[in-house]
Amino acid sequence: QVQLVESGGGLVQAGGSLRLSCVGSGSRFGFADMGWYRQVPGYQRELVAKITTGGSQNYADSAKGRFTISRDNAKNTVYLQMNSLKPEDTAVYYCNAYFIVTNRDYWGQGTQVTVSS
């Protein structure tokens, strides 16, 4: 059974930093494109950053220059380093794994990030 478990969320002041981690189990995540999404109540879930199996990265405009996504395939882990956090970054952050070969994706349970002004 494929599972994703996020950690690293919390409460931080504006301008601060957090590092989110997502550990996968039940499959070899080196074969998956990995992403971080976020959702605010009442709004659609939106992409924050993605990293492909080959290491290519894509970022939402709101994340460019402040957030960095990385992965460690040996640990089945993807990270999101978030710097210069703003109150508008407050959301539940979700990890996603998309397996190209099977065309299936999986989600973690989410971790809350709250940025105070």
N, C-alpha and C positions, 0 to 999 in steps of 0.2 A: 504494500500500500504506500503510495507516494504521499509524503507529508512535508510541509514547509513550516518552520517555526521561526517567527521574527522575535527579535529582542533589541533593546537599546533605546526604546522610546522613553519619554519622560517630560518633565517640565524644565524649561530653560528660558533665560531672559533673552530678549532681543539682542542680536549680535553674537550670541553664543553658538556653540557647536554641539552636535550629537553625531554618533556613529551607530547606524542601524546594521544589524546582522540578520541574515536569514540562512538557516541551516536546513538542508534538504536530506530526506531519507527515503529509502524504498526504490531508488533508481540512481543512475549515474548522471548527475546533473551537468557534467561536461558536455552532454549531448543536447542540452536545452538552452535556448535563449532565456535570459533571466531579466526580470524587470522589477522596478519599484513603482507602485501607484499610490495615490492618496485619495481620500474621500472625506468630504465635509458633509454633515447631515443636510439632506435636502438637495444635494448636488450629485452629479454623476462622478463616478470614479475616473480619475485622470492619470495619464502617464506622467511620471516624474523623470525616470531614466531607464534605459535599457542597455544591456550588454549582450552581444551575440556570442555564439560558441567560439567564434574567431577573435573575440575581443573588441569588436567595433562597438562604439558607444553612441547613444542618442540621448539628448536631453530636451526636456520641455524648456521653452524660453525662460520661464520663471526660475529654472534651476541652473541655467548656464552660468558658469563662473563662480558658483557658490557650492554646488553639489558635485560629488565625484562617485561614480559607481565603479566597483571592482569585483573581481571574483577570484576564488581559490578553488579550483576544481578538485584538487586533492582532498579538500575538506568539505566539498559539496556546499560551499558557502558563498553567498554574495553579500557585499557590503554597500552601504550608502553613507558616505561621509558628507555631512551637512554643516556648512560654515555660514557665518553671517546670517543666522536665522532671523526671520521676520515674523511678526504676529500672523500674517497671512499664510504662513507655512503650517499653521495649526491644522491638524487633520489626523485621521487614522491612516497609517501607512501600511500598505499590503505588498507582500512579496509575490511574484508570479514566475512560474516556470513554464515555458512553452517548448514541447518536444516536437521538433519539425517532422521526424519520421512518422510519428503516430498522429500528428495534428491534434494533440491534446494539450490543454494547459491546466495548471493547478495553482491554487491560491493558499496563502497562509491565513492565519486568523486575524492578523493585523496588530499593530502596535500604535498606541496613542502618542502623538507628539504635540505638545502644547508650548507655544512661545508667548511669553508675557511681554507686554510693552513697558 
